[in-house]
Amino acid sequence: MAEMNDIERRLAEMESTIAHQDNTIEQLSDVIVRQSAELADLNTKLEFLKSKMDTLETGREGAPAEDEKPPHY
């Protein structure tokens, strides 16, 4: 009988451990989903900024450099 109680106690501990692990896995999965969405948003913003920088650099190619003195000096 004592052996049966020991088995039941061990089984209850394993069930508790598995329930805790299931909860942890679910929390980690939620974190991954949030981070994936945030990464996609940041990539979109990065591409926008790259495009903006390219546009600004293209517009400045014909403009004189800031540290260059104008021709009348």
Order of alpha helices (4+ residues) and beta strands (2+ residues): alpha
